[in-house]
Amino acid sequence: MTLIDHEHHDSENYGTGTGLSRVDSQTVIATLQERLSALNDLHLTLKHVHWNVVGPNFISVHEMLDPQVALVRGYADELAERISTLGGSPDGTPDAIEKDRSWDNYELRRAPAQKHLAALDAVYAGIIASHRAAIDVTGPIDPVTQDIVITQTAELEKFQWFIHAHLARDAE
Ligand SMILES: [Fe+2]
């Protein structure tokens, strides 16, 4: 009986805290870093909308956003700690957000709820598409990371439904 399975516990894995090879860890870490920057951008953008929304639907949108800020900040923390678990160094700096940014900057400032919600809808469409792409990348390599990203995607999609519901009411 072999106590240590050298094939799956060699020096390549030392320090990663997981059974992944170094190459696979680096692939997952790179994917997670891009998602970390996207979530850091998102929770800042949600606060920006919280501060800048005006009009008859001010209070419902203003109050809808803060729980989502808390959720998304928690998701950023979860991905950053997964990067550390995999032996990487999560980059949570503003520079990292700028470097990883593949999406448009949020353009609106003081504006009515309907305009902010339409802009946020576009933001969420991009975030969700990229989270789903990360599900595809991580699945064959690291289903544990994939599971984290899947759970986050479900909640992000639920919040996009909140946005759609508000827009539908505004359209009546
Ligand atoms: Fe506030």
Boltz pocket constraint, residues with backbone or C-beta under 6 A from the ligand:
constraints:
  - pocket:
      binder: B
      contacts: [[A, 50]]
      max_distance: 6.0
